[in-house]
């Protein structure tokens, strides 16, 4: 009996053991480690940078790109006071071309040309016309801005039918000028008359003055990206003496490719924006001058031909200048007769008499 009971218990135990083992699932094998190839996935490709925008037009005064709608415009030419007492000038650093020319008493004035005065702030101080400033403006088919003038200049403005705006004897065009209170206080009444690009454009919008060149107009000036004379002498520092009163300096800055202008023993700084006046091209044109009266007014020859020097990129070469008549642009040629191509950028033109002025460089 005992043996039978023991057999039954043993059988039951074996059934329970088998049942327990059959309820467990076989364990899953561990995943094999991924093979390390040592390769780093390439970074995502950067998005391409857009090409810088380049206007389709060309500034005829500088050879640089500009918006096409400005290209056919007649430039604006402004006579700027350059007495030491009239410093700082306003808007002068934004000019495309600056002509500096002697007037009476050994002082100089400037004719600043702007292909467009869009975006140009205050300009001045504005001073009176002389016949040769009128001639220089006509050579660019420019609209001339001045404040008064000699009797001969007024006769020229009338007889030559020059489009101009006058701050002294003007009609409604005189409304573009005003007396700057700070300059009146600090520089004196004589040096306080100013205008602005905005005021000039407002007047031009009235339709009283032709805005664009005629179809036959041709400025004739050629430009190149790098105007540095290949066979030129070194000329990184230039000193142009106009008279015993005024000497200008031009120091080449290789970083910008421009000559930095100085006068009266210091940097020539625009009081409107704080920028030093600079130019890619510096030209010195030698001509004859004649004293006309006891005030010392001059006749300065701007037509015919003469000698000169061209400076660009820290080098210089001799040139010849010629001008057929007052309505024609200057033509610059090299010694071999080839037409001179200016460097793309602004130009500073010094007109001197060899009798009273000189030029040095190193």
C-alpha positions as CSV (number, residue, x, y, z in Angstrom):
1,X,0.0,0.0,0.0
2,X,2.8,2.4,0.9
3,X,4.6,1.5,-2.3
4,X,1.5,2.3,-4.4
5,X,1.0,5.7,-2.6
6,X,4.7,6.6,-3.1
7,X,4.5,5.7,-6.8
8,X,1.4,8.0,-7.3
9,X,3.1,10.9,-5.5
10,X,6.3,10.5,-7.6
11,X,4.2,10.4,-10.8
12,X,2.4,13.6,-9.8
13,X,5.6,15.4,-9.0
14,X,7.1,14.5,-12.4
15,X,3.9,15.8,-14.2
16,X,4.2,19.1,-12.3
17,X,7.9,19.4,-13.2
18,X,7.3,18.7,-16.9
19,X,4.4,21.2,-17.0
20,X,6.6,23.9,-15.4
21,X,9.4,23.4,-17.9
22,X,7.1,23.4,-20.9
23,X,5.6,26.9,-20.0
24,X,9.0,28.7,-20.5
25,X,9.9,30.2,-23.9
26,X,13.4,29.7,-25.3
27,X,15.4,32.9,-24.7
28,X,16.1,35.1,-27.8
29,X,19.7,35.4,-28.8
30,X,21.4,38.8,-28.1
31,X,21.7,41.1,-31.2
32,X,25.1,41.1,-32.8
33,X,27.0,44.4,-32.4
34,X,27.1,46.6,-35.6
35,X,30.3,46.6,-37.4
36,X,32.3,49.9,-36.9
37,X,33.6,50.9,-40.3
38,X,35.2,54.2,-39.1
39,X,33.3,56.2,-41.8
40,X,31.7,59.5,-40.8
41,X,28.6,60.5,-42.7
42,X,29.2,63.6,-44.9
43,X,27.7,66.9,-43.6
44,X,24.7,68.3,-45.4
45,X,25.7,70.4,-48.3
46,X,25.4,74.2,-47.6
47,X,22.8,76.1,-49.6
48,X,24.4,78.0,-52.4
49,X,24.9,81.8,-51.7
50,X,23.0,84.1,-54.0
51,X,25.1,86.0,-56.5
52,X,25.7,89.7,-55.3
53,X,23.3,92.1,-57.1
54,X,25.1,94.2,-59.7
55,X,23.0,97.0,-61.4
56,X,22.8,96.7,-65.1
57,X,23.6,100.4,-65.8
58,X,27.0,102.2,-65.8
59,X,27.8,105.5,-64.2
60,X,29.3,107.6,-67.0
61,X,31.3,109.7,-64.5
62,X,33.0,106.7,-62.7
63,X,32.6,103.6,-64.9
64,X,31.0,101.8,-62.0
65,X,27.7,99.9,-62.1
66,X,24.6,101.9,-61.3
67,X,20.8,101.5,-61.7
68,X,20.0,101.9,-65.4
69,X,17.5,104.7,-64.9
70,X,20.3,107.0,-63.6
71,X,22.7,106.4,-66.5
72,X,21.1,108.8,-69.1
73,X,20.6,111.6,-66.6
74,X,22.4,114.9,-66.8
75,X,24.7,115.2,-63.8
76,X,24.4,117.9,-61.1
77,X,27.4,120.2,-60.8
78,X,27.7,122.3,-57.6
79,X,30.2,125.1,-56.8
80,X,31.6,124.3,-53.3
81,X,33.3,126.9,-51.1
82,X,36.8,125.8,-50.1
83,X,38.1,128.5,-47.8
84,X,39.7,127.3,-44.6
85,X,37.0,129.2,-42.7
86,X,34.3,127.3,-44.6
87,X,35.4,123.8,-43.5
88,X,34.0,121.3,-43.2
89,X,32.3,121.0,-46.5
90,X,29.1,118.9,-46.7
91,X,28.4,116.1,-49.3
92,X,31.8,116.5,-51.0
93,X,32.9,112.9,-50.3
94,X,30.0,111.6,-52.3
95,X,30.9,113.4,-55.5
96,X,31.8,111.3,-58.6
97,X,34.2,114.0,-59.9
98,X,35.7,116.9,-58.1
99,X,37.4,119.8,-60.0
100,X,39.5,122.0,-57.8
101,X,40.5,125.3,-59.5
102,X,42.1,128.6,-58.3
103,X,40.0,131.7,-58.0
104,X,40.9,135.2,-56.9
105,X,43.5,135.7,-54.1
106,X,45.1,132.3,-54.4
107,X,42.1,130.5,-52.9
108,X,40.4,127.6,-54.6
109,X,36.9,126.4,-55.2
110,X,35.5,123.1,-56.2
111,X,33.0,121.9,-58.7
112,X,31.5,118.7,-57.4
113,X,29.7,116.5,-60.0
114,X,27.0,113.9,-59.1
115,X,25.5,111.6,-61.7
116,X,22.5,111.5,-59.4
117,X,21.8,113.4,-56.2
118,X,19.4,110.6,-55.1
119,X,20.3,109.9,-51.5
120,X,22.7,112.8,-51.2
121,X,22.1,114.9,-48.1
122,X,23.1,118.5,-47.4
123,X,25.5,120.0,-49.9
124,X,27.6,123.1,-49.4
125,X,28.5,125.6,-48.6
126,X,27.5,126.8,-52.0
127,X,29.4,129.6,-53.6
128,X,29.4,131.8,-56.7
129,X,30.0,131.1,-60.3
130,X,33.0,131.9,-62.4
131,X,33.2,131.5,-66.2
132,X,35.5,128.5,-66.1
133,X,33.2,126.7,-63.7
134,X,30.3,127.2,-66.1
135,X,32.5,125.8,-68.9
136,X,33.4,122.7,-66.8
137,X,29.7,122.1,-66.1
138,X,28.8,122.5,-69.8
139,X,31.5,119.9,-70.7
140,X,29.4,117.3,-68.8
141,X,26.1,118.7,-70.0
142,X,25.4,119.2,-66.3
143,X,22.7,121.2,-64.5
144,X,24.7,123.9,-62.6
145,X,24.1,124.9,-59.0
146,X,25.7,128.0,-57.6
147,X,25.0,131.1,-55.4
148,X,25.7,134.3,-57.3
149,X,28.6,134.9,-59.7
150,X,30.9,137.4,-61.4
151,X,29.3,139.7,-64.0
152,X,31.0,137.7,-66.8
153,X,29.7,134.5,-65.3
154,X,26.2,135.8,-65.3
155,X,26.6,136.9,-68.9
156,X,27.8,133.5,-69.8
157,X,24.9,131.8,-68.0
158,X,22.4,133.9,-70.0
159,X,24.2,133.9,-73.4
160,X,25.0,130.2,-73.4
161,X,21.5,129.3,-72.1
162,X,22.8,127.3,-69.2
163,X,20.4,125.3,-67.1
164,X,21.2,126.4,-63.6
165,X,19.9,127.1,-60.1
166,X,21.0,130.3,-58.3
167,X,20.9,130.9,-54.6
168,X,21.3,134.7,-55.0
169,X,19.5,136.0,-58.1
170,X,17.3,132.9,-58.7
171,X,13.6,132.9,-59.0
172,X,11.7,129.9,-57.6
173,X,14.9,127.9,-58.0
174,X,16.3,129.9,-55.1
175,X,13.9,128.0,-52.8
176,X,16.3,125.0,-52.9
177,X,18.8,126.9,-50.8
178,X,18.7,127.8,-47.1
179,X,21.1,129.2,-44.4
180,X,22.3,126.5,-42.0
181,X,22.0,127.9,-38.5
182,X,25.0,126.0,-37.1
183,X,27.2,127.1,-40.0
184,X,26.0,130.6,-39.7
185,X,27.0,130.6,-36.0
186,X,30.3,128.7,-36.4
187,X,31.5,129.6,-39.9
188,X,29.8,132.9,-40.5
189,X,26.9,134.1,-42.7
190,X,29.0,134.0,-45.9
191,X,29.7,130.2,-45.5
192,X,26.3,129.1,-44.5
193,X,24.3,128.7,-47.7
194,X,23.5,125.1,-48.4
195,X,21.2,122.9,-50.5
196,X,20.4,119.2,-50.6
197,X,19.9,116.3,-53.1
198,X,16.2,116.2,-52.0
199,X,15.6,119.9,-52.7
200,X,17.3,119.7,-56.1
201,X,15.2,116.7,-57.1
202,X,12.1,118.5,-55.9
203,X,12.8,121.4,-58.2
204,X,13.8,119.2,-61.1
205,X,10.4,117.3,-60.8
206,X,8.7,120.6,-61.9
207,X,9.8,119.9,-65.4
208,X,11.5,123.2,-66.1
209,X,14.9,121.7,-66.8
210,X,15.7,118.9,-69.2
211,X,16.7,115.9,-67.2
212,X,18.4,113.6,-69.7
213,X,21.2,113.9,-72.1
214,X,20.3,114.2,-75.8
215,X,20.7,111.0,-77.9
216,X,23.9,112.4,-79.5
217,X,25.6,112.9,-76.1
218,X,28.9,111.0,-75.6
219,X,31.1,111.6,-72.6
220,X,34.0,109.9,-74.4
221,X,35.7,108.8,-71.2
222,X,36.9,105.2,-71.1
223,X,37.3,103.2,-67.9
224,X,39.1,100.0,-66.8
225,X,38.8,97.9,-63.7
226,X,42.4,98.6,-62.8
227,X,43.7,101.9,-64.1
228,X,47.2,101.6,-62.6
229,X,49.7,102.6,-65.2
230,X,51.9,99.6,-65.9
231,X,55.1,101.6,-66.7
232,X,54.4,104.4,-64.3
233,X,56.6,105.9,-61.7
234,X,55.9,105.3,-58.0
235,X,53.6,108.0,-56.7
236,X,52.1,107.0,-53.3
237,X,52.3,110.5,-51.9
238,X,51.3,113.6,-54.0
239,X,51.5,117.2,-53.1
240,X,49.7,119.7,-55.4
241,X,50.4,123.4,-54.7
242,X,47.8,125.7,-56.2
243,X,49.1,128.9,-54.5
244,X,50.8,130.1,-51.4
245,X,47.4,129.8,-49.7
246,X,46.4,126.3,-50.8
247,X,48.2,122.9,-51.1
248,X,46.4,119.6,-51.4
249,X,47.8,116.2,-50.5
250,X,46.9,112.7,-51.8
251,X,48.2,109.6,-50.0
252,X,47.7,106.2,-51.6
253,X,45.9,103.6,-49.5
254,X,46.6,100.2,-50.9
255,X,43.8,98.6,-48.9
256,X,41.1,100.6,-50.7
257,X,43.0,101.4,-53.9
258,X,42.2,105.1,-53.4
259,X,44.1,108.3,-52.7
260,X,43.1,109.9,-49.4
261,X,42.8,113.6,-49.6
262,X,44.2,116.2,-47.2
263,X,44.2,120.0,-47.1
264,X,45.2,122.7,-44.7
265,X,47.5,120.3,-42.9
266,X,44.8,117.7,-42.0
267,X,42.5,115.1,-43.4
268,X,39.9,116.5,-45.8
269,X,36.8,115.2,-44.0
270,X,33.1,115.6,-45.1
271,X,31.2,117.2,-42.3
272,X,28.0,115.5,-43.5
273,X,29.1,111.9,-42.9
274,X,32.5,112.1,-41.3
275,X,34.2,110.3,-44.3
276,X,37.6,111.4,-45.6
277,X,37.4,112.6,-49.2
278,X,39.1,110.0,-51.5
279,X,39.5,109.3,-55.2
280,X,40.6,106.4,-57.4
281,X,42.0,108.7,-60.0
282,X,43.9,112.0,-59.4
283,X,44.6,114.2,-62.4
284,X,46.7,117.3,-62.5
285,X,46.0,119.5,-65.6
286,X,48.4,122.4,-66.3
287,X,46.9,125.4,-68.0
288,X,47.3,129.2,-68.3
289,X,45.6,131.8,-66.1
290,X,45.3,135.5,-66.4
291,X,44.4,138.1,-63.7
292,X,41.4,140.1,-65.0
293,X,40.9,142.9,-62.5
294,X,42.0,144.6,-59.2
295,X,40.0,142.0,-57.3
296,X,42.2,139.3,-58.7
297,X,39.5,137.4,-60.6
298,X,41.0,135.0,-63.1
299,X,40.5,133.7,-66.6
300,X,41.4,130.0,-66.5
301,X,41.8,128.3,-69.9
302,X,39.8,125.0,-70.0
303,X,39.8,124.4,-73.8
304,X,42.6,123.8,-76.3
305,X,45.2,121.4,-74.9
306,X,48.0,121.1,-72.4
307,X,50.2,118.8,-70.3
308,X,49.2,116.9,-67.2
309,X,49.8,114.0,-64.9
310,X,47.7,110.9,-64.2
311,X,47.9,109.1,-60.8
312,X,46.2,105.8,-60.1
313,X,47.1,102.7,-58.0
314,X,50.2,104.4,-56.5
315,X,51.8,105.2,-59.9
316,X,51.9,108.1,-62.3
317,X,52.4,108.8,-66.0
318,X,52.5,112.0,-68.0
319,X,49.4,112.7,-70.1
320,X,48.0,115.4,-72.4
321,X,44.6,116.9,-72.1
322,X,42.5,118.4,-74.8
323,X,39.1,120.0,-75.1
324,X,37.6,121.2,-78.4
325,X,35.2,123.7,-76.9
326,X,33.2,124.5,-73.8
327,X,30.5,122.0,-74.7
328,X,33.0,119.1,-75.1
329,X,34.3,116.8,-72.4
330,X,38.0,116.5,-71.6
331,X,40.0,114.0,-73.6
332,X,43.0,112.5,-71.9
333,X,45.8,110.7,-73.9
334,X,49.1,109.0,-73.1
335,X,52.4,110.1,-74.6
336,X,52.0,107.6,-77.4
337,X,48.7,109.1,-78.4
338,X,46.5,106.3,-76.9
339,X,43.3,107.3,-75.1
340,X,43.7,107.1,-71.3
341,X,41.4,104.7,-69.5
342,X,40.7,105.8,-66.0
343,X,40.3,103.4,-63.1
344,X,36.7,102.6,-62.2
345,X,35.9,105.0,-59.4
346,X,35.8,108.7,-58.5
347,X,38.2,111.2,-59.9
348,X,39.8,114.4,-58.4
349,X,41.0,116.8,-61.0
350,X,43.4,119.6,-60.0
351,X,43.7,122.5,-62.5
352,X,46.8,124.6,-61.9
353,X,48.9,127.2,-63.5
354,X,52.7,126.3,-63.8
355,X,53.4,129.9,-62.9
356,X,51.8,129.8,-59.5
357,X,51.4,126.1,-58.8
358,X,53.4,122.9,-58.8
359,X,53.1,119.1,-58.2
360,X,55.5,116.8,-56.3
361,X,55.2,113.1,-55.7
362,X,57.2,110.1,-54.3
